[in-house]
Amino acid sequence: MFIKRFLLTQYGLRCYLCQHRSKSTVGHQKTTTVLGQSYEVDPWTNVSPAILEKIGMNLHSQKYHPICLIRQRIQDFFYKRFTKRGNPIFSVFDNESPVVSLKQNFDNLLVPENHPSRNQADSYYLNSAYMLRAHCTAHQQDFIRAGLNSFLIVGDVYRRDTVDSSHYPVFHQLDGVRLFDKHDLFEERVSQPDALQLFDDTKHSALNQAGHAIEATLAVQHDLKSTLEDMATILFGKDIETQWVDAYFPFTHPSWELEIKYQDKWLEVLGCGVIQQQILNKSGAGSKVGWAFGMGLERLAMKLYDIPDIRLFWSKDQRFLDQFRVDDPHSNIQFKPFSIHPPCDIDLSFWIPEMFQENDFYDLVRSLGGNIVEKVELIDVYTYTKLKRTSHCYRITYRHPDRVMEKVEADAITKKIAAEASTKLNVKLR
Ligand code: DAH
């Protein structure tokens, strides 16, 4: 999210879902309650009931769920790493609330004020101070400040996105951090660790941060890359091809993405890098250096188990869940699709108002259509120059997981969507 969203523009503050029932009215103040905490609604609020419903489902901790199985595999890999003295290196945190402050999600991680990822169109805000975390990296600084050197964070993350078989507004991430003092870093690598430094007066370059001694950067980098390559091998087998691609994240430098070759295509599986020293300095770990990474679990699980559609992770259908009932998370599982019922496509066209955001419409469709909506696609944009009006045509693909979707049923939902779009998003139906 931190590299690819530069094209989005800022748009006006607005709360189109204020009237929703999950928000309660206390006196004149509206609040949203999440996990027992109330948050005042303000012009930044854009969480929808369909999203709030997902909070607390914790697929990453549900026994036998594929997201939990893959998390266990990765966790086992990290548990098997020991210090020289035989202590396990990593602790795991999987129960942090997904409600975080904007400070945790952005400021602590040096995300600039005007960075596009802060846009309302991209993230779910409870109000102008709290949001649903857009990445597990949001907890990184808190754990470092608490004195931890090596840890994993697993959790659900929330991003406003298009709707299709590989995008869903809630998914799961696993982040990892490892910090080193001079001893940890050099002891296992060289015979005279005392001759080496973590810090010196090296200038900033594409290869290192200002103040990081070259030998320290290279050693951190080597530990990071070899750890993650080993992890990829554990997940996908020893024949897996990998490649490192230079990347940018505000919280690391240098930064990379790891790609794996999967069915003849390069697939990006994680982002990582050397933690910005400024973050460590602010968190009481200024005498250390370290690496961090973060990755999405759905994407890995889809490849590993051959799961064709991201919505299946939310399915309660036993035909899906039963295929993952294995006590050993390292078992080889290939998902076998069960009978798929035919889709039903309905097109909806409307004139859009000036401040229209596509993601508002996608959220609305998902709120009303739920999991029956397989895909929403903008199939036509038409501008009537004379009247300075633009029209969008969306194709909504419905598919019921358990039975044939009747056209009348799809029509009825589309009608509701059309009605809400015109009252809440100010579109004019064509
Ligand atoms: N948080 C990033 C994302 O969601 C992934 C990431 C990149 C996490 C680099 C990290 C990191 O901890 O060091 O796109």
Residues whose N, C-alpha, C, O or C-beta is under 5 A from the ligand:
A	BS01	DAH	M1 F2 A134 H135 T137 D175 G176 F249 T252 G271 C272 G273 A292 F293 G294
